Amino acid sequence: MEPSNDNSNINDNAQVEDKLLKKKLLLSTIANECKSSSHTVLQQINNAINNGGKLDATVLSGGYTNYSYKVFIVDKPEIVVFAKLCFEFALWNPDKDAHYDLQRTTNEYEIMVTMSKLAPDSIVNPILLSDIEYEGQSMKLLVTEWSKADEQFCNQFIDGSVDPRIAPKLANTLAELHLIKNFDPSFNETVKPCMEALLENTMKKSAMEASKLDNPSDRTEAYCTSIGEEVMLKIMNASIADYHKRDCLIHADSHGK
């Protein structure tokens, strides 16, 4: 007898409904902000709406901490922006009640403003940062200009490809970021409790369990087993300690060397 998929279907349907609801909130907020904005593309959106145009959005990605959208005027697709709606929780965290401070989105906006001046050929310009409150939920909306790149860099990264058009810009942008001297050492401090708890309670626990396996199932588990429990404990403790260093501004997901 086949196992029931009822719970899976219920969860999928709930997420679809949630995305549709948040899409309405997103469009309503952007349309309202466009009325008083001095930014060219938001003025274009406002003029298009006033002349009967329809503002719409498609979901690009997201679900764990945010939804990302392509927002555009239906009959004028050249009038387009990127938008990210951020939540105050992180579904990748096993603790579903763990708070993921929305100040992180404010910080993202501020560093984008800074980097768009330092590396104007590599960073899209941020346009708008707005707060949204709905039925007890707090969210932040970040809107930027639309990037006309051929393909999202994350897709190239996943495929393991190297685009010679992107690599130099990425390296130069990271260098500019790392060379910023006058940053606040407490910048993004409010996200640390969530991330530190994840390192200590989930990643460290998983690594220690993997180091004791008799039959590892993949190369990561095999590596943990090969170095043993004692060395793995030192590596994880060093990694957690390193998380608190404040040498420069950096985003670890760049995996740069």
Buried (B, 14 or more C-beta within 10 A) or exposed (E): EEEEEEEEEEEEEEEEEEBEEBBEBBBEBBBEBBEEBEBEBBBBBBEBBEEEBEBBBEBEEBBEBBBBBBBBBEEBEEBBBBBBBBBBBBEEBEEEEBBBBBBBBBBBBEBBEBBBEBBEEBBBEBBBBBEBEEEEEEBBBBBBBBEEEEEEEEEBBEEEEEBEEBEEBBEBBBEBBEEBEEBEEEBBEBBEEBBEBBBBBBEBEBBBEBBEEEEBEEEEBEBBBEEEBEEBBEBBEEEBEEEEEEEEBEEEEEEBE
